[in-house]
């Protein structure tokens, strides 16, 4: 089983990308192959005039990566009480055309981190709403990683066992839902 990880942060030393890498280790411990998509900054702004066949090359790569994955795990910072524009842009590209979107019934999970105390909870809610609107299968579970700059050890792992268990629970849920979907597809 393959899980694709997407961070909504473009920042080099992003706490969200650190959370994504940490979750990747947990996915692999659950027997899933985990890959981080790192081409968010290469995507052009969504323009329906450019959305022909597979779209621009960077868009085609993103769509192929999501299509090949059995599940997608998103992490997002919070910008102005919502999700970053680059992440919303990527989802806009992924959601089209609606009838054949790679997001249709794709199991997805969402987490977020911020240096503030609320852990990007509004951005996570917005991202879940947008993903649901694309037809994705948003799995339950939420981890709000506040004060993110204090939450990782020198090896990039969460230093709070309770937070680590919360992340692991969301990972297990996404893996279970994705496995169930793969089995359904094989039985069909």
C-alpha positions in Angstrom: 0.0 0.0 0.0 1.2 3.5 -0.9 0.6 6.7 1.0 1.5 10.1 -0.4 2.4 12.9 2.0 1.8 16.5 1.1 2.9 19.4 3.2 1.1 22.8 2.7 4.2 24.6 3.8 6.9 25.7 1.3 9.3 26.8 4.1 12.6 24.9 4.2 12.6 24.3 8.0 8.8 23.8 8.2 7.3 22.3 11.3 4.6 20.8 9.2 7.1 19.0 6.9 8.8 17.8 10.1 5.5 16.4 11.2 5.0 14.8 7.8 8.4 13.1 8.0 7.6 11.8 11.5 4.3 10.5 10.3 6.0 8.8 7.4 8.0 6.7 9.8 4.7 5.7 11.5 3.2 4.8 8.1 6.2 2.6 7.3 5.9 0.9 10.7 2.3 0.1 9.7 3.6 -1.6 6.6 2.8 1.2 4.1 5.2 2.6 1.6 5.4 6.4 2.2 6.5 9.1 -0.2 6.6 12.9 0.3 5.4 15.0 -2.7 7.7 18.0 -2.9 6.6 19.8 -6.1 4.0 22.2 -4.6 6.0 25.3 -5.5 6.3 24.2 -9.1 2.5 24.3 -9.7 1.2 27.2 -11.8 -1.9 29.0 -10.5 -5.0 27.1 -11.5 -6.4 28.3 -14.8 -9.1 26.4 -16.5 -7.8 27.5 -19.9 -4.6 25.6 -19.1 -6.5 22.5 -17.9 -6.4 20.5 -21.0 -5.6 16.7 -21.1 -3.3 16.3 -18.1 -2.6 20.0 -17.8 0.9 21.5 -17.4 3.8 19.1 -16.7 4.0 19.9 -13.0 0.2 19.3 -12.7 0.5 16.0 -14.5 3.2 14.9 -12.1 1.0 15.8 -9.1 -2.1 14.1 -10.5 -0.1 10.9 -11.3 1.4 10.8 -7.8 -2.0 11.1 -6.2 -3.5 8.6 -8.6 -0.8 6.0 -7.8 -1.3 6.4 -4.1 -3.8 4.4 -2.1 -4.2 7.3 0.4 -3.0 10.9 0.8 -1.8 12.4 4.1 -1.9 16.2 4.3 -0.3 18.5 6.9 -1.0 22.2 6.8 0.1 25.4 8.5 -2.5 28.1 9.1 -2.3 31.3 7.1 -4.9 34.0 7.9 -7.1 31.4 9.6 -7.1 29.2 6.6 -5.0 27.0 4.4 -2.0 28.3 2.4 -2.7 29.4 -1.2 -0.2 26.9 -2.7 -2.0 24.0 -1.0 -5.4 25.2 -2.1 -4.1 25.7 -5.6 -2.8 22.1 -5.7 -6.2 20.8 -4.6 -7.9 22.9 -7.2 -5.8 21.2 -9.9 -6.4 17.7 -8.3 -10.2 18.2 -8.2 -10.6 18.7 -11.9 -12.2 17.4 -14.0 -14.8 16.5 -11.3 -16.1 13.3 -13.0 -12.6 11.8 -13.3 -10.8 13.5 -10.5 -8.0 11.6 -8.8 -9.5 12.7 -5.5 -12.8 10.8 -6.0 -13.2 8.5 -3.0 -9.4 8.8 -2.2 -8.8 8.2 1.5 -7.2 11.3 3.0 -6.2 12.5 6.5 -5.3 16.0 7.7 -3.1 17.3 10.5 -1.5 20.7 11.2 1.2 22.4 13.2 1.8 26.0 14.2 4.0 27.9 16.5 0.9 29.3 18.2 -1.1 27.4 20.8 -4.0 26.3 18.6 -2.1 24.0 16.1 -3.7 25.2 12.9 -7.2 23.9 13.9 -9.0 26.4 11.6 -6.8 25.5 8.6 -7.4 21.8 9.3 -11.1 22.3 9.3 -10.9 24.3 6.1 -8.8 21.7 4.5 -11.2 18.9 5.5 -14.0 20.9 4.0 -12.2 21.5 0.7 -11.1 17.9 0.4 -14.7 16.7 1.1 -15.9 19.0 -1.7 -13.5 17.3 -4.1 -15.0 13.9 -3.4 -12.2 12.7 -1.2 -13.0 10.3 1.6 -11.8 12.3 4.7 -11.0 10.0 7.6 -11.7 11.0 11.1 -9.0 12.1 13.5 -7.4 15.4 14.3 -4.1 16.4 15.8 -3.5 20.0 16.5 0.2 20.5 17.1 0.5 23.8 18.8 3.9 25.3 19.9 5.4 23.2 17.1 8.9 24.8 17.6 9.1 23.0 21.0 7.6 19.6 20.0 10.4 17.9 18.1 13.7 16.4 19.3 17.0 16.8 17.6 16.2 13.8 15.3 12.9 15.3 14.1 10.7 13.1 16.2 7.8 14.2 18.4 9.0 14.6 22.0 5.6 14.2 23.6 4.4 10.6 23.8 0.7 11.7 23.9 1.0 13.6 20.7 2.9 10.8 19.1 0.1 8.4 20.0 -2.5 10.8 18.5 -0.5 11.0 15.3 -0.1 7.2 15.2 -3.9 6.8 15.7 -4.7 8.9 12.7 -2.0 7.0 10.7 -3.6 3.7 11.7 -7.0 4.9 10.8 -5.9 6.1 7.3 -4.1 2.9 6.7 -7.1 0.8 7.7 -9.5 2.8 5.5 -7.0 2.7 2.5 -6.6 -1.1 2.9 -10.4 -1.5 3.0 -10.7 0.5 -0.2 -7.9 -1.5 -2.0 -9.7 -4.8 -1.0 -13.0 -3.4 -2.3 -11.3 -2.5 -5.6 -9.8 -6.0 -5.9 -13.1 -7.7 -5.2 -14.9 -5.6 -7.8 
